[in-house]
Amino acid sequence: MKRKKPTNKELQNVISNLIMDLQFVHNKVDAIGNAFGLYLDYKKDEKEFNSFVKAKREEVENDKDRT
């Protein structure tokens, strides 16, 4: 049986749903980032965390240079 092509309206609906899902994920990632920032402020660990991230980033970049 031959599959029939989706109509322009069906494609438009699918793309619209994908855009809405992507916006939802984006909003959740922002909310998690904000919550994590508030947690760092609460725990007063921001400087330690930033130095940890910087060290890990340099480690990863050095590993990339080796390959």
C-alpha positions in Angstrom: 0.0 0.0 0.0 1.3 3.4 -1.0 1.8 6.0 1.8 0.2 9.3 1.1 2.1 12.4 1.6 1.2 14.7 4.6 -0.8 17.7 3.7 0.6 21.2 4.3 -1.8 21.6 7.2 -0.5 18.4 8.8 3.1 19.6 8.4 2.2 23.0 9.8 0.6 21.3 12.9 3.6 19.1 13.4 6.1 22.0 13.1 3.9 24.1 15.4 3.9 21.3 18.0 7.6 20.9 17.8 8.1 24.6 18.3 5.9 24.5 21.4 7.7 21.5 22.8 11.1 23.2 22.2 9.8 26.4 24.0 8.7 24.3 26.9 12.1 22.6 27.2 13.8 26.0 26.9 11.6 27.4 29.7 12.4 24.4 31.9 16.2 24.7 31.3 16.0 28.4 32.2 14.0 27.6 35.4 16.6 24.9 36.4 19.4 27.3 35.7 17.8 30.0 37.8 17.1 27.6 40.7 20.7 26.4 40.6 21.9 30.0 40.7 19.7 30.7 43.7 21.1 27.6 45.4 24.6 28.7 44.8 23.8 32.1 46.3 22.1 30.4 49.3 25.1 28.1 49.9 27.7 30.9 49.2 29.6 28.4 47.0 29.6 30.5 43.8 33.3 31.2 43.8 34.2 27.6 44.6 31.8 26.3 41.9 33.2 28.7 39.3 36.7 27.7 40.0 35.7 24.0 39.8 33.9 24.6 36.4 36.9 26.5 35.1 39.3 23.6 36.1 37.0 21.0 34.5 36.7 23.1 31.3 40.5 23.4 31.0 40.8 19.7 31.6 38.4 18.9 28.8 40.1 21.4 26.5 43.5 19.7 27.2 42.0 16.3 26.5 40.7 17.6 23.1 44.2 18.9 22.3 45.7 15.5 22.9 43.4 13.7 20.4 
